[in-house]
Amino acid sequence: MNLFGVMDVSASALRAERVRAEVVASNMANAETTRTPDGGPYQRHHVVFEAEGGGSFQESLVNQMNGGTGSFGSGFKSAIASGFNGVVFSGASTDGLTAANGAPGGVGVAGVISDTSAPLMRYDPQHPDAGADGFVAYPDINPLTEMVDLMGATRSYGMNASAITAEKGMISASLDLLK
């Protein structure tokens, strides 16, 4: 992986964590929404992440070792390709070690899914969305859970921003060495 590849990985994580923070903010904003255009209460949303362009860790490792020469590289490649402890990893073969299709690393948003948990029923006969029995269906959203998710997204975003800053410093220092 080149110097800018690390920056691409962190940038993809920044984009994914931004989406996660937006979804959490939407969940918190709609915690008391009892009626949506689809009917019924708002449903909590979750972000699903996926690995981008690198496949599995094993595939990335084989890809990095594929260009290696010497006894260590070839022996290590065959050990990985045949699997450790008799377990054969998918996508690996000893003949033509297949690399991942894209650049290794990165994270993407596979999608945003709705929570299918049952709504919370609260007795409030004066509410306009109350049923005949006086109960209102509220979304099953816990503000504490949402705050923990938001803090996690914020911390991850900050760590990836720090990684980009550190890499920029390394690139600058390497350019200073060339002067």
Backbone bond lengths (Angstrom), bond angles and torsions (degrees), N, CA, C in turn:
res aa  C-N    CA-C-N  psi(-1)  N-CA   C-N-CA  omega(-1)  CA-C   N-CA-C  phi
1 M - - - 1.448 - - 1.525 107.79 -
2 N 1.325 117.25 133.68 1.448 120.76 179.57 1.528 110.09 -80.82
3 L 1.325 115.47 176.63 1.466 119.39 -178.38 1.517 112.34 -61.57
4 F 1.319 117.11 -35.98 1.453 119.61 -177.42 1.523 112.33 -80.12
5 G 1.334 117.70 -16.53 1.456 121.11 176.57 1.522 112.07 -64.27
6 V 1.328 116.22 -37.25 1.465 120.30 177.72 1.523 109.66 -64.84
7 M 1.317 115.81 -38.48 1.462 119.76 178.54 1.530 110.69 -66.19
8 D 1.322 117.43 -35.99 1.469 120.92 176.68 1.521 111.60 -64.51
9 V 1.328 116.64 -39.90 1.457 120.71 179.03 1.524 109.99 -63.44
10 S 1.322 116.87 -47.12 1.465 120.25 179.82 1.522 111.40 -66.06
11 A 1.325 117.32 -36.56 1.468 120.18 178.81 1.528 111.06 -65.11
12 S 1.329 116.71 -38.42 1.467 118.98 177.98 1.526 110.50 -66.62
13 A 1.326 116.60 -36.99 1.464 119.72 177.12 1.526 111.15 -67.37
14 L 1.323 117.39 -35.83 1.471 120.41 176.42 1.527 110.67 -61.93
15 R 1.321 116.52 -43.76 1.471 119.85 179.16 1.530 110.75 -63.63
16 A 1.319 116.83 -43.39 1.468 120.70 -178.43 1.524 111.27 -65.66
17 E 1.318 117.72 -42.00 1.464 120.44 -179.70 1.529 111.46 -70.07
18 R 1.331 117.57 -30.27 1.468 120.06 175.48 1.521 109.95 -64.15
19 V 1.329 116.80 -43.03 1.466 120.71 177.53 1.530 110.20 -62.77
20 R 1.327 115.68 -41.98 1.476 119.91 178.97 1.520 110.74 -60.80
21 A 1.336 117.66 -43.54 1.462 121.06 179.27 1.529 111.10 -65.01
22 E 1.325 117.73 -38.74 1.467 120.70 178.28 1.521 111.49 -65.06
23 V 1.328 117.36 -39.42 1.461 121.09 179.39 1.526 110.18 -67.22
24 V 1.327 117.19 -41.45 1.465 120.22 177.75 1.522 110.47 -63.71
25 A 1.326 117.72 -41.68 1.462 120.89 178.02 1.526 110.86 -62.86
26 S 1.322 117.02 -38.77 1.460 120.83 176.54 1.522 111.02 -64.21
27 N 1.327 116.73 -41.18 1.464 120.23 177.40 1.520 111.00 -61.03
28 M 1.321 116.52 -44.11 1.463 119.99 -179.28 1.526 111.56 -67.05
29 A 1.329 116.67 -38.13 1.456 120.36 -179.69 1.526 111.96 -67.42
30 N 1.320 117.06 -28.13 1.463 121.38 -177.23 1.525 113.31 -105.63
31 A 1.321 117.10 21.40 1.468 120.87 -176.64 1.531 112.60 -64.14
32 E 1.314 118.43 -22.41 1.460 121.71 -179.49 1.527 112.44 -115.08
33 T 1.323 117.91 14.21 1.463 121.91 -178.62 1.525 109.48 -78.80
34 T 1.331 114.92 115.25 1.462 119.78 -177.30 1.523 113.25 -99.43
35 R 1.339 116.66 -11.96 1.466 119.25 -179.00 1.517 109.84 -138.32
36 T 1.319 116.06 124.47 1.458 122.17 177.50 1.527 108.67 -115.40
37 P 1.330 118.76 167.60 1.467 120.19 176.90 1.533 112.94 -59.71
38 D 1.340 117.17 -27.45 1.465 120.85 177.99 1.519 112.07 -79.41
39 G 1.309 117.10 -10.77 1.457 121.60 -175.99 1.514 110.87 93.11
40 G 1.290 116.70 143.48 1.453 121.26 -179.73 1.516 112.01 83.66
41 P 1.323 116.57 179.60 1.461 119.72 -177.98 1.525 112.16 -76.71
42 Y 1.320 114.42 163.33 1.459 121.60 176.06 1.527 108.66 -61.14
43 Q 1.314 116.78 144.12 1.457 120.92 176.15 1.523 109.11 -109.40
44 R 1.314 115.76 135.82 1.459 122.28 179.17 1.525 109.51 -60.45
45 H 1.339 116.17 143.13 1.459 121.59 179.17 1.524 110.37 -112.39
46 H 1.328 115.48 148.55 1.458 123.54 177.70 1.527 108.44 -126.41
47 V 1.330 116.08 144.61 1.457 121.37 176.24 1.526 108.01 -96.12
48 V 1.328 115.95 134.60 1.462 121.85 177.68 1.524 107.31 -110.31
49 F 1.341 115.16 121.62 1.461 121.02 178.61 1.516 110.27 -93.22
50 E 1.341 115.61 156.06 1.459 121.42 174.82 1.523 108.91 -142.76
51 A 1.324 115.62 154.73 1.462 120.54 176.29 1.517 108.29 -73.28
52 E 1.323 115.87 138.54 1.464 121.00 -179.77 1.513 110.86 -105.82
53 G 1.294 116.45 128.28 1.450 123.92 166.60 1.513 118.05 57.17
54 G 1.301 119.93 4.75 1.446 118.66 -177.98 1.504 113.10 -115.86
55 G 1.300 117.90 -9.81 1.450 119.63 -175.81 1.514 109.83 65.97
56 S 1.300 115.79 -148.88 1.455 120.39 179.87 1.523 110.56 -82.11
57 F 1.319 115.64 168.23 1.455 120.68 176.83 1.529 110.32 -60.36
58 Q 1.317 115.64 -40.61 1.460 120.35 -179.32 1.528 110.49 -62.20
59 E 1.332 117.54 -41.91 1.462 120.49 179.26 1.520 110.93 -64.87
60 S 1.338 116.94 -38.81 1.460 120.15 178.05 1.518 110.95 -65.48
61 L 1.321 116.40 -39.90 1.460 120.51 178.88 1.525 111.01 -64.53
62 V 1.325 116.73 -42.97 1.464 120.66 177.76 1.526 109.43 -63.30
63 N 1.320 117.37 -40.33 1.457 121.66 179.01 1.522 110.83 -60.86
64 Q 1.321 117.51 -43.08 1.458 120.87 -179.88 1.525 111.57 -68.72
65 M 1.326 117.33 -34.41 1.458 121.57 -178.49 1.524 112.26 -84.14
66 N 1.314 117.72 -12.48 1.457 122.04 -174.37 1.522 112.19 -60.38
67 G 1.315 117.27 -34.22 1.453 119.76 -178.85 1.514 113.55 -87.52
68 G 1.329 117.70 -3.27 1.460 121.07 -175.93 1.515 112.15 -73.24
69 T 1.327 116.19 151.19 1.458 121.36 176.65 1.514 108.38 -122.31
70 G 1.309 115.45 167.48 1.454 120.15 177.57 1.510 111.01 98.83
71 S 1.327 114.29 172.00 1.462 119.01 -174.80 1.521 112.05 -69.55
72 F 1.340 117.46 -35.37 1.460 118.05 -179.56 1.520 111.05 -65.50
73 G 1.328 116.45 -46.44 1.460 119.71 -177.54 1.511 112.47 -62.78
74 S 1.328 117.71 -46.11 1.461 119.30 -177.70 1.516 111.45 -70.09
75 G 1.341 117.74 -39.43 1.461 120.07 178.18 1.522 111.47 -66.35
76 F 1.308 115.13 -39.53 1.460 119.47 179.90 1.523 110.62 -68.57
77 K 1.338 116.14 -38.77 1.468 119.86 178.13 1.519 110.79 -61.74
78 S 1.311 117.00 -44.76 1.463 118.27 -178.06 1.518 111.10 -70.11
79 A 1.326 117.82 -31.78 1.469 120.02 176.91 1.527 110.04 -65.96
80 I 1.309 116.59 -40.72 1.458 119.72 178.95 1.521 110.37 -69.66
81 A 1.321 115.88 -44.92 1.460 119.77 -176.34 1.521 111.51 -64.27
82 S 1.335 117.26 -36.81 1.467 118.78 -179.69 1.511 111.56 -82.00
83 G 1.301 117.49 -14.68 1.456 120.90 177.19 1.513 111.52 95.84
84 F 1.300 115.23 149.97 1.451 121.48 177.64 1.521 108.65 -90.12
85 N 1.312 116.75 141.92 1.472 123.51 179.33 1.521 111.66 55.37
86 G 1.319 117.21 34.69 1.457 120.52 176.84 1.514 114.38 78.98
87 V 1.328 118.97 1.86 1.460 121.50 179.39 1.514 108.18 -90.85
88 V 1.315 117.20 123.84 1.458 121.15 179.15 1.519 107.64 -93.73
89 F 1.323 115.65 125.93 1.447 120.68 179.48 1.525 109.54 -78.89
90 S 1.308 116.64 144.74 1.459 119.05 -179.94 1.520 109.81 -70.59
91 G 1.305 115.58 142.06 1.456 121.07 177.46 1.522 113.99 85.63
92 A 1.328 117.91 -2.61 1.454 119.91 -178.34 1.521 109.75 -107.89
93 S 1.308 116.22 140.90 1.452 120.80 174.56 1.516 108.13 -144.89
94 T 1.323 116.25 156.99 1.458 119.09 -179.03 1.516 111.79 -81.54
95 D 1.328 118.22 -19.80 1.467 120.16 -178.12 1.529 110.51 -73.79
96 G 1.299 116.14 -72.21 1.453 120.60 179.42 1.515 108.22 -117.45
97 L 1.312 116.14 100.10 1.455 119.01 -177.51 1.518 108.95 -62.81
98 T 1.311 115.39 115.81 1.452 118.96 -176.18 1.510 109.88 -86.46
99 A 1.300 115.69 131.19 1.458 121.09 178.37 1.518 109.07 -94.37
100 A 1.303 114.86 166.88 1.456 120.37 176.81 1.520 109.03 -67.46
101 N 1.306 116.35 153.89 1.456 120.80 -174.82 1.521 113.43 -71.13
102 G 1.316 117.97 -34.64 1.455 120.02 -175.87 1.511 111.32 -110.89
103 A 1.315 115.24 -169.36 1.455 120.68 176.09 1.517 108.40 -69.85
104 P 1.320 117.58 142.23 1.455 119.16 -176.63 1.521 112.09 -69.77
105 G 1.324 114.98 147.42 1.449 121.49 173.96 1.505 113.33 90.53
106 G 1.289 114.43 177.94 1.446 121.54 177.13 1.507 112.77 99.78
107 V 1.298 114.12 160.43 1.457 121.11 179.11 1.525 107.70 -136.78
108 G 1.301 115.67 144.22 1.452 121.05 178.38 1.508 110.10 -134.55
109 V 1.291 115.68 167.86 1.459 121.35 177.71 1.523 107.45 -93.79
110 A 1.325 115.61 113.57 1.460 120.63 178.70 1.518 110.26 -73.18
111 G 1.309 116.47 -31.55 1.455 120.47 179.33 1.509 111.41 167.92
112 V 1.300 114.40 172.79 1.460 122.04 175.54 1.520 105.95 -117.99
113 I 1.321 115.71 120.76 1.465 120.31 -176.87 1.524 110.23 -110.07
114 S 1.312 115.37 155.11 1.458 121.30 177.83 1.513 110.06 -93.71
115 D 1.314 114.99 142.46 1.457 121.24 176.57 1.524 108.09 -75.14
116 T 1.316 116.62 135.70 1.472 120.22 -177.46 1.518 112.61 -101.36
117 S 1.337 117.05 13.98 1.463 118.91 -179.62 1.528 110.35 -68.12
118 A 1.309 114.88 154.44 1.468 121.03 -178.42 1.529 110.13 -68.30
119 P 1.314 117.02 145.86 1.467 119.47 178.73 1.531 110.72 -69.46
120 L 1.326 113.71 159.09 1.462 119.75 175.72 1.530 108.50 -82.94
121 M 1.301 116.68 131.56 1.462 121.13 -179.37 1.531 108.75 -100.64
122 R 1.332 115.93 121.94 1.469 122.14 179.14 1.523 108.64 -121.06
123 Y 1.312 115.08 140.03 1.460 119.89 179.35 1.521 109.07 -82.04
124 D 1.335 115.95 115.96 1.462 122.78 178.65 1.529 107.71 -155.63
125 P 1.328 117.30 81.31 1.467 119.30 -174.69 1.530 114.00 -64.96
126 Q 1.335 118.63 -17.87 1.474 121.69 -179.74 1.533 112.79 -83.06
127 H 1.311 117.17 -11.81 1.464 121.45 -177.98 1.531 109.81 -70.87
128 P 1.349 117.87 140.27 1.473 119.73 -179.73 1.537 114.06 -64.02
129 D 1.332 118.36 -22.76 1.458 121.33 179.76 1.523 112.93 -97.42
130 A 1.326 116.76 12.19 1.464 119.88 -179.62 1.529 110.18 -70.25
131 G 1.331 113.76 142.13 1.457 119.48 177.48 1.517 110.68 -79.25
132 A 1.315 116.46 -175.17 1.473 121.46 -179.61 1.527 111.07 -62.64
133 D 1.351 116.39 -28.82 1.459 119.84 179.96 1.523 113.15 -86.67
134 G 1.351 118.46 -2.16 1.461 122.76 177.22 1.519 113.78 91.05
135 F 1.323 118.49 2.02 1.465 121.59 -179.93 1.527 110.47 -93.39
136 V 1.338 114.64 144.28 1.464 122.44 178.66 1.527 108.18 -117.24
137 A 1.324 116.51 135.80 1.463 121.83 178.27 1.527 109.22 -88.18
138 Y 1.350 115.33 117.92 1.458 122.53 177.79 1.535 108.81 -109.24
139 P 1.323 116.85 153.93 1.470 119.01 177.76 1.528 110.80 -64.22
140 D 1.313 116.21 146.61 1.463 121.84 177.83 1.528 108.43 -85.88
141 I 1.324 116.06 73.89 1.461 122.46 -178.88 1.516 108.53 -122.30
142 N 1.328 115.93 121.65 1.456 121.97 177.80 1.524 107.71 -98.31
143 P 1.338 118.55 118.15 1.469 120.05 -178.58 1.526 113.29 -59.64
144 L 1.322 117.99 -31.99 1.468 119.77 178.82 1.528 111.47 -66.97
145 T 1.316 116.24 -41.82 1.464 119.99 176.98 1.520 110.79 -62.69
146 E 1.313 116.24 -41.34 1.470 120.09 179.83 1.524 110.97 -66.45
147 M 1.324 117.77 -37.62 1.463 120.16 178.72 1.531 111.16 -67.22
148 V 1.327 116.83 -38.57 1.469 119.69 176.67 1.523 110.16 -64.33
149 D 1.336 117.15 -42.02 1.467 120.30 177.03 1.528 111.05 -62.67
150 L 1.325 116.85 -40.55 1.460 120.61 179.37 1.525 111.22 -67.03
151 M 1.315 116.79 -39.86 1.473 119.79 177.20 1.523 110.66 -64.28
152 G 1.335 117.28 -39.39 1.465 120.63 177.35 1.516 111.79 -63.40
153 A 1.329 116.12 -43.28 1.465 120.06 178.67 1.525 110.57 -64.76
154 T 1.321 116.73 -40.07 1.462 121.05 -179.65 1.522 111.26 -65.86
155 R 1.325 116.64 -44.05 1.467 120.48 179.53 1.533 110.90 -64.98
156 S 1.320 116.50 -42.55 1.456 119.59 179.22 1.526 110.82 -64.82
157 Y 1.314 116.78 -40.53 1.457 121.11 177.66 1.528 109.90 -60.89
158 G 1.325 116.20 -45.99 1.459 120.60 -179.71 1.514 112.77 -63.73
159 M 1.328 116.99 -39.42 1.469 120.04 179.36 1.522 111.24 -66.53
160 N 1.322 117.21 -39.08 1.465 119.53 178.24 1.522 110.96 -69.97
161 A 1.327 117.59 -34.48 1.463 120.00 175.35 1.526 110.13 -65.49
162 S 1.334 117.05 -38.27 1.467 120.81 176.45 1.527 111.27 -65.52
163 A 1.327 116.76 -37.05 1.464 120.15 178.04 1.520 110.78 -64.28
164 I 1.329 116.94 -39.62 1.466 120.36 177.87 1.520 110.17 -65.75
165 T 1.335 116.97 -41.79 1.460 120.81 178.69 1.525 110.82 -62.88
166 A 1.330 116.93 -42.63 1.465 120.65 178.40 1.524 111.02 -63.88
167 E 1.331 116.71 -40.44 1.459 119.12 179.15 1.526 111.25 -66.69
168 K 1.320 116.85 -39.17 1.463 119.38 176.60 1.522 110.28 -60.28
169 G 1.342 116.66 -37.98 1.461 120.55 176.89 1.513 111.79 -65.23
170 M 1.335 116.91 -39.86 1.474 120.19 178.54 1.524 111.07 -66.15
171 I 1.310 116.91 -40.82 1.469 120.20 179.00 1.522 109.84 -64.93
172 S 1.337 116.35 -42.32 1.461 120.16 178.74 1.522 111.01 -63.73
173 A 1.327 117.01 -41.54 1.467 120.34 179.06 1.521 111.16 -66.01
174 S 1.328 117.15 -38.01 1.470 119.28 178.40 1.521 111.14 -68.45
175 L 1.327 117.67 -33.89 1.463 119.91 176.05 1.527 110.80 -69.48
176 D 1.337 116.77 -34.11 1.472 119.62 176.93 1.517 111.15 -66.45
177 L 1.334 117.79 -32.23 1.460 120.52 177.55 1.524 111.87 -65.67
178 L 1.316 116.49 -29.00 1.462 120.74 -178.01 1.524 112.11 -79.19
179 K 1.311 117.92 -11.38 1.473 120.35 -178.05 1.502 112.26 -73.28
